[in-house]
Amino acid sequence: MALEKLGDKLRGSLQRLFKATHIDAKLIDQITADIKKSLIAADVNIDLTNKLTETIKRRALAEKSSKLLTAREHTVNIVYDELVKFLGAEAGKLEIEKKPTKIVLQGLFGSGKTTTASKLAKYYKKKGLKVALVQTDTWRPAAFEQLQQLAEKINVPFYGIKGEKDPIKIIKKFEPDFDNFNVVILDTAGRDALNSELIKEIKAIKEAFRPDESLLVLSGDIGQTAFKQADTFKDAVGISGVILTKLDGTAKGGGALSACSATGAKVKFIGVGEHIEDFEEYKPKNFVSRLLGMGDLETLLKKAEEVMDKETAEELGKKFLKAEFTLTDVYKQMESVKKLGPLSQVVGMIPGMANAIPKELLEMQEDKMKNWKYIIDSCTIKERDNPDIIKTSRISRIAKGSGKSEQDVRDLIKQYNQMKKVMKQMGNPKQLKKLEKLMNMRGLKGMPGF
């Protein structure tokens, strides 16, 4: 998950609330102090952090909870609301309203523009749009080859002229072809800094290309420096939004997100991993919900619908929430779930599950998933639909049939039962009623499966 360390610390802070028998000023002070430490550790600006935590403290002490929420739930909701405002408030949407919609990516060396171009192309291709990639980076060695290879990997048309030093000539040569596409994404050159040379080049490219969107690509590991970069690019060449990359493996991502928000630049997409699929729209409400361990069923179901039909996606969500899935269901969804991303990422999108299963177990489970199919293949239909009957003698037979150890079989059954137990706890009427209240407050009611 993006900003995993920050999410762990924020969830740890909120554990004080869940364990407390009484909420008073002292407890609120402790919680806000923990949140402040967590944000500063994520490289968030100290002044911004102070303002945020003071607002949380003031609201928590002054506001009374409604009849619908307990004092704990009300305080958690205040933390959620203020973090959403802090990290962007409203989502920065990018609408494809005309053909072609032209998007230019700009940024400094090392920001990840070329990889991001392919991720963005893949994102729109999955929506059924015709996409083309154009390479105008005439500075960086192998930039042409890199984007060409990425375009081939995702099977989208690629335009560029190897060895050409003038980006304008590249644009003019292929301009007649652009009308054949819904989306045309143009990758530009970078520099170590936004100097007069780069400013002149970007302005010339924009004049020739006439983009509908000018997106600044920023690396999440630059932290608070994102404020200066976003502000400088906005003033010098103009930007319509930001794409933040490398949010998965950096401690500074919180600084980058909050810095972009402070400039007023809307973050439209985030890169959350190394793979081309590890890319998503940035929706502050969903993002903060995941950080706090409240899940993100909207994104999970959207991802699920990309790898399976709508009815199957809805059925998957219902079975998980009602704890009615069997080993047969696990087997059927195995490949689909793998396409959704790392298991820890998927589980983190299910409300209440962020801390329910230890990360170490999830990491081990990821390695074992390849064995699961062999094990389930060796089960009878009766055993798949009713795993409770799988005892010692059956375990021995299944292990021999699958070519795996008896311990591997026991691990699968244990993990299955553990997930079942957690889901049953989540699925009781009181928990579902709380989940429904939270979804209503966050505008998720009525989405597929609910």
DAZIWO-V621037 format. One line per field, one symbol per residue. psi: psi as a letter, one per 30 degrees, with the letter a starting at -180 (. if undefined). burial: + if it has 24 or more other ideal C-beta (glycine too) atoms within 12 Angstrom, else -. A space follows every 50 residues. Layout:
# DAZIWO-V621037
psi: ???
burial: ???
This chain:
# DAZIWO-V621037
psi: kkheeeeeeeeeeffeeffkfkjaeeeeeeeeeeeeeeeefggkkeeeee eeeeeeeeeefekkllffkleeeeeeeeeeeeeeeegfdkkiljkjflkl jkkkklllkgfgeeeeeeeeeeeeefgglkkkkkjgjgekkgeeeeeeee eeeghlkkkljkfkfjfeeeeeegeffffflekkkkkllalflileeeee eeeeeeeeeikfkjkkjkkfgfbffeeeeeeeeeeefkkflkkklhfehk fgeeeeeeeeefffkkjelkkglflefiklkjjeeeeeeeeggflieeee eeeeffflleeeeeeeeeeeefhgklfeeeeefeeeeeffakeeeeeffk kffegekkeeeeeeeeeffefeeeeeeflleeeefifffjaeeeeeeeee efglleeeeeeeeeeeeeeeeeeeeegleeeeeeeeeeeeeggfkflkf.
burial: ++++++++++++++-++-----+---++-+++-+++-++++++++--++- -++-+++-++----------+++++++++++++++++++-++-+-+---+ +++++++++-++++++++++++++++--++++++++++++--++-+++-+ +--+-+++++------++-++--+---+--+++++++++++--+---+-- ++++++-++-++++++++++++++++++++-+++-++-++++++++++-+ +++++++++++++-+++++++++--+++++++++++++++++++++++++ ++++++++----+-+++++++-+-+++-+++-++-++--+++++++++++ +++++++-+--+--++-++-++++++-++---++--+--+---++--++- -+-+-+-++++++-++--++-++--++------++-+++-++-+--+++-
